[in-house]
Amino acid sequence: MSGVQLVLVRIANRWIMNFSADEYFRAATERMRQARDIYQDKLGYALAMYCAGLAVECLLRAFRWRKDRSFEGRHDLEDLLKASELLQTSEDQMRASNFKEHEIAQYGIQLRAAMDLKEKVISALRAHLKPEYLHIENEHGVSGFVVAPKFRGMSALDRQMLIDKALRGPPNGLSADEMRQVMAIAGLTPAEAQAADARVRVHKVEAKGNSIEVMLHGGLSDAEYVRGALLSLKGVKTTVPKSRPGTEGVMMYFQAHGARDAPLTKASVISALEMDPYIEVLAG
């Protein structure tokens, strides 16, 4: 690899190579050539798609590197897409490039549809199943599980049919193309979720100036759930969850703070989180 400068970072007792934007870009173009050659030579469509997916991931990492040079070990394309800021296209820039108003409007509709699939799935499941807990991720397709009392006494097949009906139903049912992006969503009863110990584990709650930092093990969906438990408190606001390397692997964290006349304390945060049956606080 002539001319490539490798940077080693230590994460969870392992040395990992952290590449620059240029190196990610060169890796992306190499994967694209591999995907094209495999496809054209009919050596395997699945392998071609895999190489193409790696190319997309490398490109997103290259753009993310311009804003944030920290290492991100998760292969979450949705998070990488947001971090890359590729979708923050200005309408003024489009007008300067001679796009017509109806083209700008249509682009906005398509952009929101692409970004909102995970949110549409969550919204549909909440509306039709009234779940106690949802864990939904969008990594190479939407997947996860939903915990709802409605599943009591139902077979696995009946649960899947109910989930499918919820996703397709009004008022904002998923289109056929969107349904093809839903890989697998399991349905659990509260008792089954408790037996499987499917709780979100909060590893640290720590005072940081006027804010309280919460760190947990899991994905963005888990962080949003924990964040939601605190946002239900009067006057509480939080930052957007972000990822960070930790001793248990990649962790998610965010900061919360209360109103000026009702400041948030470490004890009140822990108390609020411990009241939720789907959150386990491991340490203060």
N, C-alpha and C positions, 0 to 999 in steps of 0.2 A: 504494500500500500504506500507507494512513493508519494511524499508530499502530504500525507495525512498525519495530523498531530493528535495523538490519543491523550485523553485526560481520564485518569482513574479516580473514581470516587468510592468511598467505603460506605456501604449500606447493609445493615443487618449482618455484620461480620463477613461481608463479601465485597470483593473489589469488582466494580462494574465500570465498563468503558462509557464515557460521556462524550458524544460527538458534537461537533459544531454544526451550524446550519448548512454550510457548504458540503460537509461530509454526508449529512442526511440527504441532501439534494442529490448527490452523486449516487448514493445507495438507492434512492427512489428511481432514478433513470435506469440504473442497472436492473432493478426488479421489473420495470416496465418492459425492457427489452426481453428479459427472460419470459415474462408472461406472453408477450407477442409471439416469440419463437415457439413456445410450447403449444400455444393455441394454433398457430399456422401449421405446425408439424403434426397436429392431432396426437400429441403425446399424453394428453390428459386434461380435460376441461377443469376438473377440480383443482389440479395443481396450478393451472393457469390463473384461476380465480384467486388462489391463495397468494401467488406472487403479486398479482394486481393489488390485493388488499394490503400487502406489505409496502408496496409502492405508495399507496395513499397514506398509510401511517407515517412513513418516512417524510413525505412532503409536509404533512401537518406538523410533525416534530420540527422540521426546518423553520416553518413560520412561527411556531411557538417559541423557538430558541431566540428569536429577535426580541421578544418581550420578557421572557423568563428563561434563564440559562440553568436553572436547577434541574436535577435529574428527575424524570417522571417514569417510574417503572411499570405503571399500569398500562394495559393495551386497550384503553377506553377511547374509541374514536370520537364519541360524542364530546367527551371532555377535551380531547385534543383539538377538535374543530372549534369549540368555543374559545379555547386558549389561543388558537392561531389568529383569531379576529378576522378571518377571511370573509365572514358573512356580514361584517359591518360596512357594507357598501353605502356610500352617501348618495342620496337622491340627487343632490346638486352635482355630484361627479357624473352621474348618469345623464343628467340634462346637458352638462358640458360636453358629453360624448355623443350628443344628438339623439339620445333615446327619446321616444315619444312618451307622452304622459300615460297612455294606456299600457305601454310596455313596462314602464316603471311600476305601475300599479300591479300588473300581472306578476312581475318579478317578486314583489313584496308578498303576494299571496303564496307563490310557490316556495319562497324562502321560509315563511312561517309554517307552511305545511311540513317541510322537511325537518324543521327544528322541533316541531310540536308533537311528533308522533308519540313519544314517550308520555308527554303530558296528556294527550288524547286517550291513551290506554288507561292511565291512572284515573282520569276524569270519568271514563265510561265504567270502569270497575267500581269506583266509589258510588256513582249514581245508581247502579243496578244491583250491587251486591251488599252495599252498606258494610264494608269490611272494617275489622278492628285494626288491621295492620296490612300494609302493602310493601313489598320489596320488588321493585321493577328496575331493571337496568337495560340500557340500549348499547350493547357491545356486539357488533356483527349480527344484529337482530335483537328484538325486544324479548326479554325473558325474565323470569322471577317467580314469585308466589304471592298468593293473596290469602289472608286469614279471615274467615267470615263464618258466623253461626249458621248461615243458610246451608252450608255444606253438611251439616249434621244429618246422618242417616242416608246420605247419597253415595252411590257407587262412584268410582274414579271416572267412568265414562260419562255419567250424568253430570258430574262436576265440570268436566271439560266442555260439555254441551252448554252448560249454563254460562261458563266464562265466554265461550264463543258467541252466544246469544247477546251477552252484555256488550261485547266489543262491536258487534254489528248493529245493535239496536239504536233507536233514536234517543236524543235528538242529534247527536254528533257521531253516528256510527262510522267505523273505519271502512275505507274503500277496499276493493278486492286487492289492489296493489299494496295497500298498507297492511292488510291481513297477511299477505305473504311475507312481510317483514317481522311478524310475530312468531318467534320460534317455539317457545314453550312457557306456559304460565300454569303452575300447579295450584290447586285449591286445597286448603287445609282448614280443619276446624280449630277453634281456640285450644281444645285439649290436645290435638295433634301437634300444634305449634309449640305448646308448652312441653310436650314429651320430647320433641326434637330439639328443644332449647334454641329456638330460632330468634333469640333476642339480639338486639344491637348492643354491643359491648363498648361502653364508654371507659376509656383507660385513664383519662386525666381531666380534672376540672381545676383550673388554676387562675388566681387573680392576676390580671395584667393591667396595672394602673386602675383606670375607672371601669375596665371591662373584665369579663370572665371568659377565659378561653376554654373551650371544650374540645377534647380530642378523642376520636373513636376509631375503631377498626371496622372497615367496611367500605362500601362504595358511596357514590353521590346520593343514591336513593336512601341509604341508611342515614347519611348526614342530614338530609332534608327532613327525615322523620324526627330525628332528635331535635333539630332546629324548630320544627313545628311544635314540639312539646313545650318549648320555652316561649315561642311566640304567642302561645295561648295565655301567657301571664300578662297582666295589665301593664302597659307601658314599655314592654320589652322589645328591643330591636336587635337584629343580628347582622353580621357580615355574611357574604356569600361563602359557602363551604369551599375549601381548597384542600389539595393533597399535600402531604409532606412525608418524607422518609422517616421511619421510626424503628424502634427496636423490634417491633412485631411485624415489620414490613411497612408497606405504604399505608399511612393513616390519613384520615380526613379531620379537618379542624375548622372551627369558626369562632368568632368572638361575639359575646352578647353583652348588652348593657341596658340598664333600666332608665326610667325617667329621672329628671333632675331631683324631683321631690320624693322619689322612691327608688334609690339606687339598688342595683342588683348585688347580691352577695354570693360568695361561694356556697355557703350553707343553703341558701334558698334555691340555687340552681340544682344542687345535689338532691334536695328534698323534692323538687318538681320532677326531676328525672326518675327518681326511685318510685314515684307514684304510678308511673307508666309500666304496665305489665310486660311490654315488649322492649324495655330498656333495662340493661344491667349495668350498674355503676361499679366498676372494679376497684377504682382508686379515687381518692380525692385530689 
